[in-house]
Amino acid sequence: MTAASTPVTGVPGRAWSALSPGAAITPWLVFLLTAAVHLGLSVHMRTPIIHADEYGYLMGAHFLARGGVPTGKPFSPGYSLLIVPFWWLSDSTATVYRWTLDLNAVLAGLSSVLLLRLARRVAPSAGPARWAAAALVVAAYPATLLYSDLAESENLLLPGFLLVCLLLIRAWENPRPRRWLAAAVATGLLFWVHERSVVVAGALALVALDSLRPWRRHGPSLAVTAGGLAVTMTAGGLLTHWVTRPVPGRELPATGSTAGHILAQVASAGGLAHFGAELAGQALYLMVGAGAVMVLGVLGLMRRRGRPDGWVGLPGGPLPLFLGLVVLAEAALAAVYLATGNRVDIAIYGRYLEVFTPPVMLLGVLAGMRLAGARPWWRGVVPALVATGTLAVTAAGVALEWGRVLSGLVVTANILAVADVVRGSPARVALGSLAGAGLVATLAVLAGFRLSAWGGAAIALAVMVPASAYGYSYLISQTNGRLAERALPEAIVAIEHADHVSCVSWDSDVGDEWSFYNTRLFAPEEAFDVFNSDRETTLPCQSGLVVAGRSFSKTAAFAGARLLLNEPSPASLWVMPGPLARELAARP
């Protein structure tokens, strides 16, 4: 076995109860505390607010449970598989949504336990109290804290990625084929949860090639790693296609740029500059959102290989290389995908990346705890200098590329980690103020860690509170405001239950895709016939209900009576001449 595959030393095989009196209950306390907080935060969520995304996962589960029309939205169904039993137990979308948020709380508790376990593996001498504190600080990162209020795949992607990290460490300790197979299958299953996990699969393959030298000796382990990734990812791709394939006549016309168009934009001279600015914006976002935690974590990854005396005291192993590859590649992938747009939240968009950064943040908290009273003195200065330089460079990079084109629209749900900083922004965000806020938070956390491990952890939690509070208030405001949007699907369902409905048509010319997905979600048994009144002169069926714009009846080819004006959406509900119209007209 080469130096690259020398087993980790520490306490991986010891039971929690053997570490210290009462330590056996630590994982349970961490789980219950985290799950309880997430349950409390989701109590006031009343309806989904990100229609296309949350629709994709909830209706993916409905399709898997009951069949019908595929979702037509490219959201991988791994997370949806967990929601399938809810559709077996209930016909109510509102009930399934509520249970999904409860499931998210359980997954959040599981994530905290996995963070606790990972802290124990990378810093075996820190002790249960510091492991738990580090795990809870990372669990309180604003976006991680608020994921559970959204029915989105991040809730499963985070614990899945943490599990992959633990399985990778375990496989490296003893490179038996079955251990590498477990790591490969878990990584392949992440691809079922979200397609951007292809980066994680690539990183695992590279780390396996690096760790399993000499390759001739570890041929079986390499073979099962490659085979496990190939089989699970192929199966995931097939499942995703089956659940998400668009059905002609049942979906809105496709919008957005193709992969080829995006790559062509990035490859252009201006596109490369934009790509660099996107990378800078993601780094700026994470540093402002996490304070010194990300800086310390990255420094922990940059230690010399094989030496356990880095910022965290990380034992030799594959984790630094693995995390470094994943974070860099995910940032590049996100920068390519976000090649267009000029909104403030896109300029500093970190949501595609931050689900993979909690292990790095965990290393940062553990490194900060080691700074307390540490010598030499420069151990506390280096992170401050790195943070100052990085914040200046990233803010300048975003400002140079975006400064003249930034619009004032901010989608707060996209930037939960720094939402409070950009609240009330005028037409352009003050990037200097953003970097300044990040620097103040970073220096405060670093100063706290230099004085006390617990003081630093407490300050790290405190600097995350404003963004968490404002992000949460935004989510509650949105869910209360969008509750009225359920009037349209509820009217359709009520008419279907009381009267004969031959069909329900949807006019794509109405130009409100959010209403379309929200209506499909809350009328899950209805398969809409999609047409365009601007180009077609006949309806998919001549009688029944039609969802169209407010001036629909003025079109010469169509005549009908409006039943519902769906404020504030431009979509209205109309009934066409025929048996249904006569039945409705006969009602008192």
Salt bridges, closest charged atoms under 4 A:
ASP91 OD1 - ARG66 NH2 2.53
ASP102 OD1 - ARG98 NH2 3.44
GLU154 OE2 - ARG196 NH2 3.40
GLU173 OE2 - ARG121 NH2 1.88
ASP210 OD1 - ARG213 NH2 3.52
ASP210 OD2 - ARG305 NH2 3.03
GLU251 OE1 - ARG520 NH1 3.04
GLU278 OE2 - HIS274 NE2 3.79
ASP309 OD2 - ARG307 NH2 2.32
ASP345 OD2 - ARG343 NH2 2.84
GLU354 OE2 - ARG351 NE 2.96
GLU401 OE2 - HIS274 ND1 3.39
ASP420 OD1 - ARG423 NH2 3.12
GLU485 OE1 - HIS51 NE2 2.57
GLU490 OE2 - ARG486 NE 3.55
ASP499 OD2 - ARG587 NH2 2.12
GLU525 OE2 - HIS62 NE2 2.95
GLU525 OE2 - ARG66 NH1 3.70
ASP529 OD1 - ARG250 NH1 2.79
GLU567 OE1 - ARG550 NH2 3.16
